[in-house]
Amino acid sequence: MSQNSAIPNEEKEMIECFEKGIRLEGDRYSVGLLWKSEMGQLENNFLVALRRFKNLRNRLNRNPEIFQQYKNVIEEQIKEGIVEECSQEITELSYFMPHREIIKPNETTSCRIVYDTSSSRSNPDSNFSLQQICKFVTTSVKQACSKLTQASKSP
């Protein structure tokens, strides 16, 4: 991507970091998250994520049709490598992203899954969420992502 002098230095650095992190893995591109260097680490939020998963499971169990749609989406995301099953080995450096259903009965896909990047441990004052610790995606970085997406669709 060409570097325009109108782009602030911080955004130029984000674009450079983004471009360096692009990897072709099989038939897919993978990019790393852009971390804020001044922030701490994500802490293990397993108990929060587990509690929210149990609540989700209880809601889905009340509607077998939505449960099946949700299960199908998760299975497809696992197959495509978008998400992965949790390991039995949980370390202090583990972070779990809670998710929930969005139901829109009149849509083609009536059940969507939304991942909560603002989730953190029980005490948000002493911990950061994924949303807080990642750099914001600016217009310039969005444009770089768009170009990457277009390039990956080209023969």
N, C-alpha and C positions, 0 to 999 in steps of 0.2 A: 504494500500500500504506500502511495507516495506521501511524504511528510509535508503538509501544508504549514507555512510559517504562521498562519492565523490560529493554529491549534496550540493551546497552552502547553507548556513544557510537561506538566503533570500528565496531561492526556497523551502526549507523545510517548512518555515513558510507559504508560499503560498499554498503548498500542504495540510498542516494541516488546514489552513483556508478553502480551497476548500472542503476538506473532511467533515469538521464540517458543512458546508453549504448545504450538500446533503440532500434533503428531498424527500420522496415518497409521491406524491399527487395523490391519486387515482391509476391509472395505469401508471403514468408517474413520472419520476424523475425531480426534479427542483434543480438548483444550483444558488447561488448568484454570482454576479460579484465581482471581487477582486479589491477593491478601493485603490488608493494610498492615504495614510493617510496625506501626506504633501500637497496635492492639496486641492483647495477650492471645493465648491459645483457646480453642474451644474446649470446654470441659465435658466430661462424660455426662450425658443427659439420659441415660438408659431408663431410670425410674420414671421420669416424666414421659418419655416416649412410650414406655410399656403401659402406663396408666391411660394414656390417650388411645393406644391401640386397643386396649380392653373395652374402652367406651365405644370406639368405632365398631368393634366386633359385635357388641351388644345391639347397637343401632342396626347394623346390617343383618343380624339374625332375625330381626323383626320383619324384614322384607326380603324373602328368598330370591326374588327376581333381581333386585338391585345388588344383593350379595353376589350372585353369579356373575353379573356384569362387572362388578368391582374385581372379583377374583380373576376373570378373564383378562382385564386390563393389566393387573399386576403380573400375571403369568406371561403375557406378551412383553411387558417391560423387562422381565427377568430374561426371557429368551433373546431380546434385542440388546441386552447388556446395559440397559438404562438404569436399572436398580439391581441390587443383589440381596440375597438372603443374609440375615445377620449371622455372624460366626458365633459359635458357642463360647469362644474365648473373648471376653470383654475386658479391655484394658482401660486405664484412665484416659488414654488418648482417643477413645472411641466416641463418635458422635452419631446420633441416630436422628433422622429427619422424620418427624411425625407427618402423617398424611390423613386426609379425610375425603369424604365424598361430596361432590356437588351434583345435585339432582336437578335436571331440567327436562321434565317429561315431554315437552314439545320439540326438543332438539333431536337431530339424527342420532347422536350419541347422548342418551339421557343421563348417563352416569360418567362423570369425569373425576379424576383424582387430582387433588391439589396438595402439594408438599409445602410444609410450613417452615420456611427458612428463618422465621423470627423466634422459633422455639429455643429455649435455653434451660438450664437447671432451674430448680425451684426458686432460687434467689437471684433474680436478674441483675441486682445491683453488684453482685460479686462475680458475674459470669457474662459472657458475650454470646450472642446468637450468630448463626452463620451470616445472616443479613447484616449484622453490625460489623463483622470482622472482614467482610469482602468489600473491595472497592466498588463504588457505584459504577454501573455501566453507563457511560456517557454516549452522546450521539455519535461521536467519532468511533468508539468501540463497537457500537451497534452497527455502524456502517461497515466496519471490518468484518464483523460476524456475518453480515448480509453478503459481502463479497465472497467469504469462505463458503457459505451455503450455496451461492450461485456456482462457484467453481466446482463444488462437489457434485452438482447435478449435471455439469457439462460432460460430454463424452470424452 
